[in-house]
């Protein structure tokens, strides 16, 4: 090695060492998807923002592909206990910790992206959710509800679904959450809980006949190699819930708390745009693999809504009065947002 190269090497090592020494705080962030996933990419946005805007006082270490925890439940337990600091889960998975939040994942509640984003941008609403989640779990702090891959649809290997009757007898992969399983049961299917890293194998080996995912998730994980049909029934907005260990968050001084919150906001912008941007390519990938995409008529979608109406009663029976109260609150927020967007439309079209 020549003197110049040696000098550059030593300088680089010195800068790396200085950076490491400058990091007063470290955030350990696991996730169970691969590095091509939107979750991983969004965490790079978060990492870039937080490390730069804290002048290196905060270091964000990301561990993809289940390196530290293999399932959402394991990862959430790790965040709750303080082993990990920050993690993304789904609303039905979080309901295993605070059951009333399952109201937000009942079928056919949110009509479109704009209403969903309006609801989850209401800080008064989110603050109440945050307080209740903290009270129930002691240490899981809600940071945001973003998008987790678009809208959940039924996708199948060998049979095109066009009506509720078409689901009868099919083994459909679900997350391990009672409401999601009851949704499949209400349509006559057999819900089959399978952890996310195992879904590819379950589809390819015939353990299940289909799954309930957004098209971006399907092609990111190469499920189109087994799935041949999808119906765009949009039975659920795929709300991605990001939680942080509350003790960890409270340990930051106020100026760095602000950096964390702003970093989460930057990450949220990416997550909401990503599925809208990627859907075109994802549908093209699905079709090129031989897949068929079916959009239900309004009458067909209404049939799904009517067939799954009992899921609401099931949820209330399971969760009780707190579940009903939060369901009523959620519906009220949806109506308020719909009214606001209607008023915005009138002003914009004048």
Helices and strands as residue ranges (DSSP letters): H 3-22, E 25-30, H 38-53, E 58-63, H 72-81, E 86-90, H 91-94, G 99-105, H 113-120, H 123-137, E 140-156, G 164-167, E 171-174, H 178-186, E 190-193, G 196-198, H 199-204, E 210-213, H 215-220, G 223-225, E 229-245, H 246-250, H 254-288, E 292-294, H 298-307, H 310-319, H 321-349
